[in-house]
Amino acid sequence: MGAQLEVEAAIAIRDLRVTRGRSRVIDGLDLTVPAGAILGILGPSGSGKTTLMRSIVGAQVIASGSVTVLGLPAGSRALRSRVAYLTQQASVYDDLSVRQNLRYFARVLGTDRDDVERVIRRTRLSTVADRRVGTLSGGQERRVSLAATLLGSPEILVLDEPTVGLDPVLRVELWELFRELADDGRTLLVSSHVMDEATRCDRLVLVRDGAIIADTTPAGLLAETGASDAEAAFLTLIERRES
Ligand SMILES: Nc1ncnc2c1ncn2[C@@H]1O[C@H](COP(=O)(O)OP(=O)(O)OP(=O)(O)O)[C@@H](O)[C@H]1O
């Protein structure tokens, strides 16, 4: 099984080091992500989740190490249509409607109008599709950005805090969508600082101060720490490291 996962790895990171400003924010990180699964990247604010994701999509200058995505160096031109990235910042135009935004991004990606309608349905945006994005709620706007990342059916989705600011019902709906996408064979990396979202992932990495302090499964995390929920488990791991 281990060897098989290695062969099928969607992402392989070896001894990654990243400096931002004057600080070394990632210092020797290794990570292998199997294809067709949801990997949760959990950790407190400032722990390095965004930096790790930027390194995977090729948007981060790295000091040393290697990041290989679908067998190619991160950021390779050939990966552009195969890897999608949802940043924490809004990435859509306020003065265009939902549909106009998505048609624009579809043209850039070379995909068609059917694809636009498909992602509108998948992100439950049909009822607001002709409204200007500037008139939508924060949660609706977040879903428009997410819809844009689904265009063209990328194999890897790197989603930085996709559920932040969403109400509980929408969060559940989005996690159901992530599960459908993983069942289709896509690989999803989802960062969050909401620990209870950990239970929805197939695998988890817990990041603190730019290092992975656990690389496990939701069940494994609870078993290893004896904690009753992911938040308590995370605190237990931190206490163990610091004692
Ligand atoms: N542009 C930058 N210049 C200098 N330091 C930065 C920059 N961006 C981030 N950092 C630092 O790098 C470290 C990791 O930040 P990063 O944004 O990766 O964390 P994060 O876990 O994604 O946090 P959050 O959940 O708040 O987004 C932090 O110490 C942060 O202060």
The ligand as an SDF file (V2000), in Angstrom:
LIG
                    3D

 31 33  0  0  0  0  0  0  0  0999 V2000
    4.6390   38.6910    2.6550 N   0  0  0  0  0  0  0  0  0  0  0  0
    5.2110   38.2880    3.7860 C   0  0  0  0  0  0  0  0  0  0  0  0
    6.3740   38.8310    4.2220 N   0  0  0  0  0  0  0  0  0  0  0  0
    6.9620   38.4100    5.3510 C   0  0  0  0  0  0  0  0  0  0  0  0
    6.4700   37.4520    6.1450 N   0  0  0  0  0  0  0  0  0  0  0  0
    5.3150   36.8770    5.7750 C   0  0  0  0  0  0  0  0  0  0  0  0
    4.6210   37.2590    4.5860 C   0  0  0  0  0  0  0  0  0  0  0  0
    3.5110   36.5100    4.4920 N   0  0  0  0  0  0  0  0  0  0  0  0
    3.5050   35.6930    5.5560 C   0  0  0  0  0  0  0  0  0  0  0  0
    4.5830   35.9080    6.3240 N   0  0  0  0  0  0  0  0  0  0  0  0
    4.9180   35.1890    7.5710 C   0  0  0  0  0  0  0  0  0  0  0  0
    5.0710   33.8190    7.2590 O   0  0  0  0  0  0  0  0  0  0  0  0
    4.5320   33.0090    8.3180 C   0  0  0  0  0  0  0  0  0  0  0  0
    3.5360   32.0270    7.7420 C   0  0  0  0  0  0  0  0  0  0  0  0
    2.4290   32.7460    7.2040 O   0  0  0  0  0  0  0  0  0  0  0  0
    1.2420   32.0390    6.4250 P   0  0  0  0  0  0  0  0  0  0  0  0
    0.4130   33.1130    5.7970 O   0  0  0  0  0  0  0  0  0  0  0  0
    1.8020   30.9880    5.5640 O   0  0  0  0  0  0  0  0  0  0  0  0
    0.4390   31.3640    7.6210 O   0  0  0  0  0  0  0  0  0  0  0  0
   -1.0370   30.7620    7.6600 P   0  0  0  0  0  0  0  0  0  0  0  0
   -0.9520   29.5550    8.5080 O   0  0  0  0  0  0  0  0  0  0  0  0
   -1.5610   30.6140    6.2970 O   0  0  0  0  0  0  0  0  0  0  0  0
   -1.8470   31.8890    8.4100 O   0  0  0  0  0  0  0  0  0  0  0  0
   -3.3800   32.3430    8.2200 P   0  0  0  0  0  0  0  0  0  0  0  0
   -4.2270   31.2170    8.7090 O   0  0  0  0  0  0  0  0  0  0  0  0
   -3.4700   33.5540    9.1160 O   0  0  0  0  0  0  0  0  0  0  0  0
   -3.5630   32.6790    6.7890 O   0  0  0  0  0  0  0  0  0  0  0  0
    3.9410   33.9710    9.3440 C   0  0  0  0  0  0  0  0  0  0  0  0
    4.8780   34.1180   10.3870 O   0  0  0  0  0  0  0  0  0  0  0  0
    3.7760   35.2500    8.5900 C   0  0  0  0  0  0  0  0  0  0  0  0
    3.9240   36.3560    9.4610 O   0  0  0  0  0  0  0  0  0  0  0  0
  1  2  1  0
  2  3  1  0
  2  7  2  0
  3  4  2  0
  4  5  1  0
  5  6  2  0
  6  7  1  0
  6 10  1  0
  7  8  1  0
  8  9  2  0
  9 10  1  0
 10 11  1  0
 11 12  1  0
 11 30  1  0
 12 13  1  0
 13 14  1  0
 13 28  1  0
 14 15  1  0
 15 16  1  0
 16 17  2  0
 16 18  1  0
 16 19  1  0
 19 20  1  0
 20 21  2  0
 20 22  1  0
 20 23  1  0
 23 24  1  0
 24 25  2  0
 24 26  1  0
 24 27  1  0
 28 29  1  0
 28 30  1  0
 30 31  1  0
M  END
$$$$
